[in-house]
Amino acid sequence: MARIEVDEGDDRDEGRGRGKGGGGGRGAPRRKVCRFCAETTVVIDYKNAQLLRGFITDRGKMVPRRISGTCARHQRAVSLAVRRARMLALMPFTVTGE
């Protein structure tokens, strides 16, 4: 009589199930929520350079709405604050590479 080994699970699917963070690019991505709409205590101010640094790339460019998740109304306010902070030398226009 031949002995038959039974494989209990398939190791190939590891990490592909729902909630595992496998990605794959299928389906609609999770909708980003505007942090200024969610938290009404946060105020957009050109003097708060620490807050505005989150909306600037490492190259000194403004992060677009589709990446940052801010709504159109607050994105306009953020871009205005960044421009004002740049004019007062609180933030750089560009970052020079070394």
Secondary structure, 3 states (H helix, E strand, C coil): CCCCCCCCCCHHHCCCCCCCCCCCCCCCCCCCCCHHHHCCCCCCCCCCHHHHHHHECCCCCECCHHHHCCCHHHHHHHHHHHHHHHHCCCCCCCCCCC
